[in-house]
């Protein structure tokens, strides 16, 4: 999943906690890259908990849950959420994803598994 602001994709993490931040926007789980967290207010565009106002929300199995107070609610159906969560730059960045995956699989299988 790319950063919802700039479209950057998460790479293999170094040891320790990931610098990427998860959040919920328009009832959908999104990621925010470290660069966008510093350039913009990381939580400004995220949904907030109706009970406590926190942006520490997670989306799972059709529910939105606040990690601060535990309040849960149903997420809007996928077809009811507003489109365009990912900026056009992110869509362009993802257009090459299938080619990158194909190239990685070709390299892997050329070497052979377990080699």
Secondary structure, DSSP 4 states (H G I P E B T S, - for coil): -BBTTT-PBP----SSS-S-EEEEETTEEEEE-HHHHHHTTTTTTS---TTT--S-EEEETTEEEETTT--EEEPPPGGGS-S--S-HHHHHHHHTHHHHHHHHHHHHHHH-TT-
